[in-house]
Amino acid sequence: MADLDRRGIPGVMVATREFQEAAAAQANALGFEPAIVWVPHPIQNRSADELKRIAEEALTPILENLTAAPAAAADD
C-alpha cells in the first residue's frame, strides 16, 4: 500500500480489530500511516448474514477513504 500511495493510487486496509497492535507496529516500521477500516474479530465461522452486515457497515468508510483528498492536497 505504501508504494501505491506514493504513486497516488489510494488504498484501504481492512482488518479485524484483533490486529490493531500488529498493524500499528508494521505502519511504524514502514513509516507509513495507511487508511484502515477495522471490522469485528473473528471473521471465520460467521454466518453469511453476519458477513454481509459487517461488509455493509465497512463499505461507507472504505469508500470515504478511497475518495478522500490526498493529505498533501488537503493541506493546500
C-alpha positions in Angstrom: 0.0 0.0 0.0 2.8 2.4 0.8 4.2 2.1 -2.8 0.7 2.6 -4.3 0.2 5.6 -2.1 3.4 7.2 -3.2 2.2 6.8 -6.8 -1.1 8.5 -6.0 -3.2 5.3 -6.0 -5.4 5.2 -3.0 -5.8 2.1 -0.9 -7.6 1.0 2.2 -6.6 -1.8 4.5 -9.5 -3.8 6.0 -8.6 -5.9 9.0 -10.2 -7.2 12.2 -9.7 -5.3 15.4 -7.6 -8.1 16.8 -4.7 -6.9 14.5 -4.7 -3.2 15.5 -1.4 -3.5 17.5 0.3 -5.5 14.7 -0.8 -3.0 12.1 0.4 -0.1 14.2 3.8 -1.8 14.6 4.1 -2.5 10.8 3.0 1.1 9.9 5.6 2.4 12.3 8.3 0.2 10.8 7.4 1.3 7.3 7.0 5.0 8.2 3.6 4.9 6.6 0.1 5.5 8.1 -2.3 3.6 5.9 -6.1 4.2 5.8 -7.6 1.4 7.8 -11.1 0.2 8.3 -11.5 -2.1 11.3 -14.1 -4.8 11.4 -15.1 -7.2 14.3 -13.0 -10.2 15.1 -13.2 -13.0 14.3 -14.4 -13.3 10.7 -14.2 -17.1 10.4 -17.2 -19.1 11.4 -19.6 -16.1 10.8 -22.8 -16.8 9.1 -23.5 -15.3 5.6 -25.8 -12.8 7.1 -23.3 -11.7 9.7 -20.6 -11.3 7.0 -23.0 -9.3 4.9 -23.8 -7.0 7.8 -20.1 -6.5 8.5 -19.3 -5.8 4.8 -22.2 -3.3 4.6 -21.0 -1.5 7.7 -17.5 -1.3 6.3 -18.4 -0.1 2.8 -19.0 3.6 3.6 -15.8 4.1 5.5 -13.9 2.2 2.8 -15.3 4.4 0.0 -14.7 7.6 2.1 -11.1 6.6 2.5 -10.7 5.8 -1.2 -12.2 9.1 -2.4 -10.7 11.4 0.3 -8.3 14.1 -1.0 -4.7 13.1 -0.5 -3.1 14.6 2.6 -0.8 16.9 0.6 -3.7 18.2 -1.4 -5.9 18.6 1.6 -3.3 20.9 3.2 -3.1 23.2 0.2 
